[in-house]
């Protein structure tokens, strides 16, 4: 079995964490029990490009229980949990191609590795797998029966492909399911984004001004959690109806050009590019914190930050200071 993970000796730790996560996944556990009996996916080759975490590990194990031949790569180089990747390989025999912090070339080499399994079904989070399949591995398209896409950004990309007439097989937009955007986006992303910021920075949110860029379901969740922790929340939103909804939900709404001057913490959740850019950085407070919770790392114009900097240093793990 081919695989590429950081360290197989991490597998036992990862297995314990997978089992811990499973305790909060009773529906998936019930499906796994049924799949083990009925084998509805017997003989199906499935290529998955997802965040390699304890939760998706349980999904992969469930698909395997249903008879599928699963291969997994990371949909984001920064979210991979190396111990979980090792556990899937060592304890479950699932080929995983994912290493936390992998570079651009390794990321796409891993995508090609799962495509080498000649999948019948694709499972994507962000549409990089499907995009690569259509642009560089067209010889495999004849065997693909369908796929799923998990996140808003990926659904937007795939709908653009469909509109242009280049999407070659049907894909279910999982993000459109009520159980996805009403719960995972709003409550899951809302909590995990705040948790990530606090772990990275060790700041107190109460009393600070948090600027939430984008008032989709993820933005709603982050705004709600920040407000619940005592922050003053400002929302920036280009859709007038969503902006009005944010006002009715009790938040201050203004353009980013104005919010940039008063915010202490900025979080982007738009799926767009350069939401925070040079003119915003130029007027921010000293000590302002910027973070992206969108799928891709293009919402903050990091190239502009590099051009503007006098100096840069790694001040904490996952935190770079620009002067």
N, C-alpha and C positions, 0 to 999 in steps of 0.2 A: 504493500500500500504506500503510495506516495503521499507525502505531507510536508509542510514547512511551518514549524512552530518554534518558539524561542527555546524551550527547555522542557523535555519530557519529565524531568524530576519534579516539576511543579504539579503533576497530574493529580496526586492524591489530595492536595489542598484544593485544587479546582473541583474535584468530584464532591467534596464536602459542601462547597459553595453551591454547586448545581443542585444537590439534594436539599439544601436550605431554601433555595428559591422555589423549588417544586412545591413546598408546603403551601405557598400562596398561589398555586396554579391548579385548583381542583378541577376546573373544566378540562384543561389540557390533560390532566392525569386520567380523567374519565375517558377522553378520546383515545389516549394511549392504550388503555385496557381494551377498548373495543377494537382498535387497530391491530392489537396483538392477536386477537381471535380471527378477524375477518381478512386481514392483509389486503386492503383495497388498493394499495400502491405497489403490489408485487411486480417486480421487473421494471418499474419506472425509474429512470435516471433523473435526478433532481439536482440542479446547480443553484446554490444559494449564495447571495452576496448580501450579508447582513452584519449588523454589529455583533461581534463575537463576545457575548456576555452570558451570564448564567441563564437568563431568560430564553435567549435564542438557542442556547444549548439544549434546553428542555424541548423546544420545538423540534430541533434536529433529531433528537432521540425519539420523539414521538413519530416523526415521519419515517424513521428507520424501522420502528416497531410495526408500521403499516406495510413494510415490504420495500420501501424506496431505497435506492442506492444514492445516498446523500453525499455531496461534496460541498464544503463551505469555505468561503473566503470573506474577508472583512470589507464592509461598505465604508468604513472610515478608519484610517490608520491609527487614529488617536484613541479609539474606544475599545480596542481589543484587550481582553483580559487574558494574559498569557497562560495563567494556570488553568483557565477554562478550556482554552484551545488545546492544551496538553492533555487534559482529562478526556476530551472527546476523542482524541487520537488513541490514547493508551487504554482507556476503560470501555470505549464504545465502538472502536474501529471505524470511526468516521474520519475521512480525509479532510484535514483542515489546513488552509494556507493563510496564515495570519500572524503577524508579529506586531506588537504595540510599537508605534513610532516608525514603522517601515517607510522607506522613501518612495517617491513617485514611481520609479521604475519597478521596485519590488511589488508595490500595490497592483500595478497592471499585470505584472508577471503572474501574480496570484490569481487575478481574474481569468487570465488565459488558462491557468492550470485547472480551474474548475470547469471551464468550457471544454477542455480536452476530454472530459468524461462524456461528451456528446449528449447533452441533456435533452430529455423530453419535456421537462418543465423548468422554468426559471423562477426564482424567488429573489426579488431585488429590493433594495432600500436606497433610493437615489438615482436609479436607472443607469448606473455605470456598467453593470453587467449586460443589460439589454443593448445599450449604446455600443459597447465593444463588439457584441455579437453581430449587430447589424453593419457595423463599419469595417470590421477586420476579420470576422469569422463567418462570412455569409454562407460558406459551404455547409455549415451546421444547421441552417435555418429550416431545412426540409424535414428534420427530425423533431423539431420543437412543436409541441401541441398547444402550449399556452403558458401563462405565467401570472405572477402576482407582483404588485408594487406597493410598498408599505407606506411611504411618506409623501407629504405634500409636494416637495421639490421634485421627486421622481414622477409623480402623477402629472405635474405641469410639463415636464420634459416629454413624457410619453404621449400626452394629448397633442403636443406640438408635432411630434413625429406622425401621429395618426392623421392630423389635419393636412400635413404635407404629403400624405399617401405613402410613407416609407415604413410604417410599422407593419411587420410581416405576419404577426400572429396575435391572437387575443390575449389581453392582460386584464386581470381583475384589479381594480383600484381599491386596495384594502383600506386606504386612508379615508375613503368615502363612507365606510361603515360607521354607524353611530357608535359602536363599541370602541372604535379606534379614535376618532377625533374628539368625541365628547369626554372620553375617559383618559386614554393614553396621552393624547396631546395636551389636554387641559390640566389634568391632575398629575400625570406621570412626568411630562416635560416641565410643567410648572414647578414641581418639587425638586426634580433632579437638577434643573438649571440653577436654582437658588442654592442647592446643596453643593454643587460644583464650585460656584463662586465663593461660598463661605469657606470651603475646604482649601481652596487655592489661596485666598487672601487673608483669612482669619479676621475679617472686619465685622463690626456690628452694624446691621442694617437699620435698626431703629434710629429715626431722626435724619437719615440720609435721604437724598433725592435720587430716586431710581428712574431712569428713562428707559421705557420699553418701546423698542422700534418694531411696530407691527402688532395689530390687534386681531390676528387670527386666533385659532383655538390655543396654540402654544403661547402666544402673547397674552391672551386672557389669563392663562394659568400662571404665568410668571408674575403678571401684575397683581393677581389675587394673592399669591403667596408673599410677595414683597410688601404689599399693603398689610397683610396679616402679621408681618413681623415688625410693623411700626414705621415703615418707610413712607415717605411722600412720593407718590408715583405719578410720573408724567408719561403720557402715551403719544407717540407720533404715528400717524396712519394716513395713507394717501386715499383710502376708500372713504368717502364722506359718511356712508351709513355706519361703517365700523367705528369711525371717529365719533359719531354721535352716540353710538352704543357705549363707547368708553366714557363719554361725558355722563351718560345716564347711570353708568356703573360707579360713578363717583371719582373719576380720575380727571386730572387736568390734561387737556389736549392742546398741542401746539406744534408748529413745524420744527424739524430738527435744527434748523438754523438758530432758533430761539432756545430750544432745549439744551443745545450744546453748551451754552453759556452758564447754565445753572445746575446741570446734572453732576452727581457724584459717582454714580455707577450707570453704565450704559449697556443694554443687552439687545442684540439684534436678533429678530426672529421673523424675517420677511421672505426669505427665498430669493431676494434680489441682490444685485451687486452694488458695492460701494455705498451702502446706506450711511456709513460713517466714513468721511473722506477729509481731504486736506483742509477745507475751509472750516470744518467742524473741529478738527484737532487744534487748529490755530487759536480758537477762542475758549477751549475747555479750561476748567480750573486746574491748578497744579494738584496732582494727586488723583485726578479722575481715573476711574477704572473702566476699561472697555472690554466687553466679552461678547462672543458670538455663540448663539444656540441654534442657528440655522444649520442645515445639513452640510453645506459646503463652506469653505473658509474664505469666501469672497465678499461677504457682507461688510467687513471692515477692510478698508483699503490699506493693507499692511505695507504695500510698496510706497505709498505716500508717507507713512510713518518713517520708513527707512530713509527716504529722501530728506525729511524734515529734521531728523535727529541730530543733535550735537554729540550725544553719547547714548549708549545702550548697555544694560547689564541684566543678567538673570538674578533677580532679587529674592525670589522664592521659587520652588519647583512649580512650573507652569505659569510663572508670572515674570514678564519682562518689563523693565522700567526704561521708558524713553524720556530723554531730556532734550 
